[in-house]
Amino acid sequence: MKLQQEANEHINKNRNRFLKDLQSHLRPVENFITSNLNNTEEVSIALEHLTEVELWSRRASELWGLK
């Protein structure tokens, strides 16, 4: 049982690091978009899609794990 627990901890640690790194890459993109473009419907849609990238990536990591 201890081996399984260690494996789960390792997987969770890697997933958490992935999610943290993903956010650290997406936030500058979001800031770049909002700083350089006028607040329009197109920008809102772009930011919505950026949020979708984060959510779909999170789901993929939970369902299928990481490489």
C-alpha positions as protocol buffer text, in pm:
chain_id: "A"
residue {
  index: 1
  type: MET
  ca { x: 0 y: 0 z: 0 }
}
residue {
  index: 2
  type: LYS
  ca { x: 285 y: 240 z: 78 }
}
residue {
  index: 3
  type: LEU
  ca { x: 425 y: 200 z: -273 }
}
residue {
  index: 4
  type: GLN
  ca { x: 90 y: 296 z: -425 }
}
residue {
  index: 5
  type: GLN
  ca { x: 69 y: 599 z: -196 }
}
residue {
  index: 6
  type: GLU
  ca { x: 418 y: 709 z: -300 }
}
residue {
  index: 7
  type: ALA
  ca { x: 326 y: 668 z: -666 }
}
residue {
  index: 8
  type: ASN
  ca { x: 10 y: 876 z: -621 }
}
residue {
  index: 9
  type: GLU
  ca { x: 206 y: 1147 z: -440 }
}
residue {
  index: 10
  type: HIS
  ca { x: 459 y: 1155 z: -725 }
}
residue {
  index: 11
  type: ILE
  ca { x: 183 y: 1180 z: -987 }
}
residue {
  index: 12
  type: ASN
  ca { x: 6 y: 1457 z: -794 }
}
residue {
  index: 13
  type: LYS
  ca { x: 331 y: 1646 z: -747 }
}
residue {
  index: 14
  type: ASN
  ca { x: 402 y: 1634 z: -1121 }
}
residue {
  index: 15
  type: ARG
  ca { x: 44 y: 1734 z: -1208 }
}
residue {
  index: 16
  type: ASN
  ca { x: 55 y: 2028 z: -967 }
}
residue {
  index: 17
  type: ARG
  ca { x: 387 y: 2142 z: -1112 }
}
residue {
  index: 18
  type: PHE
  ca { x: 241 y: 2115 z: -1463 }
}
residue {
  index: 19
  type: LEU
  ca { x: -65 y: 2322 z: -1369 }
}
residue {
  index: 20
  type: LYS
  ca { x: 151 y: 2584 z: -1198 }
}
residue {
  index: 21
  type: ASP
  ca { x: 383 y: 2604 z: -1500 }
}
residue {
  index: 22
  type: LEU
  ca { x: 84 y: 2623 z: -1735 }
}
residue {
  index: 23
  type: GLN
  ca { x: -53 y: 2920 z: -1543 }
}
residue {
  index: 24
  type: SER
  ca { x: 286 y: 3087 z: -1540 }
}
residue {
  index: 25
  type: HIS
  ca { x: 289 y: 3066 z: -1921 }
}
residue {
  index: 26
  type: LEU
  ca { x: -72 y: 3167 z: -1979 }
}
residue {
  index: 27
  type: ARG
  ca { x: -85 y: 3468 z: -1745 }
}
residue {
  index: 28
  type: PRO
  ca { x: 177 y: 3668 z: -1943 }
}
residue {
  index: 29
  type: VAL
  ca { x: -20 y: 3599 z: -2262 }
}
residue {
  index: 30
  type: GLU
  ca { x: -337 y: 3722 z: -2096 }
}
residue {
  index: 31
  type: ASN
  ca { x: -158 y: 4032 z: -1966 }
}
residue {
  index: 32
  type: PHE
  ca { x: -4 y: 4097 z: -2307 }
}
residue {
  index: 33
  type: ILE
  ca { x: -344 y: 4078 z: -2476 }
}
residue {
  index: 34
  type: THR
  ca { x: -521 y: 4302 z: -2225 }
}
residue {
  index: 35
  type: SER
  ca { x: -235 y: 4555 z: -2222 }
}
residue {
  index: 36
  type: ASN
  ca { x: -206 y: 4591 z: -2597 }
}
residue {
  index: 37
  type: LEU
  ca { x: -557 y: 4551 z: -2734 }
}
residue {
  index: 38
  type: ASN
  ca { x: -873 y: 4751 z: -2682 }
}
residue {
  index: 39
  type: ASN
  ca { x: -1147 y: 4587 z: -2481 }
}
residue {
  index: 40
  type: THR
  ca { x: -1360 y: 4447 z: -2763 }
}
residue {
  index: 41
  type: GLU
  ca { x: -1577 y: 4145 z: -2821 }
}
residue {
  index: 42
  type: GLU
  ca { x: -1292 y: 3977 z: -3009 }
}
residue {
  index: 43
  type: VAL
  ca { x: -1056 y: 4027 z: -2717 }
}
residue {
  index: 44
  type: SER
  ca { x: -1316 y: 3885 z: -2479 }
}
residue {
  index: 45
  type: ILE
  ca { x: -1349 y: 3579 z: -2702 }
}
residue {
  index: 46
  type: ALA
  ca { x: -970 y: 3540 z: -2719 }
}
residue {
  index: 47
  type: LEU
  ca { x: -946 y: 3554 z: -2339 }
}
residue {
  index: 48
  type: GLU
  ca { x: -1230 y: 3306 z: -2311 }
}
residue {
  index: 49
  type: HIS
  ca { x: -1042 y: 3067 z: -2539 }
}
residue {
  index: 50
  type: LEU
  ca { x: -730 y: 3114 z: -2331 }
}
residue {
  index: 51
  type: THR
  ca { x: -931 y: 3007 z: -2028 }
}
residue {
  index: 52
  type: GLU
  ca { x: -1052 y: 2706 z: -2227 }
}
residue {
  index: 53
  type: VAL
  ca { x: -690 y: 2611 z: -2298 }
}
residue {
  index: 54
  type: GLU
  ca { x: -624 y: 2606 z: -1926 }
}
residue {
  index: 55
  type: LEU
  ca { x: -937 y: 2407 z: -1841 }
}
residue {
  index: 56
  type: TRP
  ca { x: -895 y: 2150 z: -2121 }
}
residue {
  index: 57
  type: SER
  ca { x: -530 y: 2104 z: -2031 }
}
residue {
  index: 58
  type: ARG
  ca { x: -623 y: 2049 z: -1667 }
}
residue {
  index: 59
  type: ARG
  ca { x: -885 y: 1793 z: -1770 }
}
residue {
  index: 60
  type: ALA
  ca { x: -642 y: 1612 z: -2000 }
}
residue {
  index: 61
  type: SER
  ca { x: -384 y: 1591 z: -1723 }
}
residue {
  index: 62
  type: GLU
  ca { x: -643 y: 1450 z: -1482 }
}
residue {
  index: 63
  type: LEU
  ca { x: -783 y: 1195 z: -1729 }
}
residue {
  index: 64
  type: TRP
  ca { x: -472 y: 1084 z: -1912 }
}
residue {
  index: 65
  type: GLY
  ca { x: -181 y: 1191 z: -1696 }
}
residue {
  index: 66
  type: LEU
  ca { x: 140 y: 1352 z: -1813 }
}
residue {
  index: 67
  type: LYS
  ca { x: 414 y: 1230 z: -2041 }
}
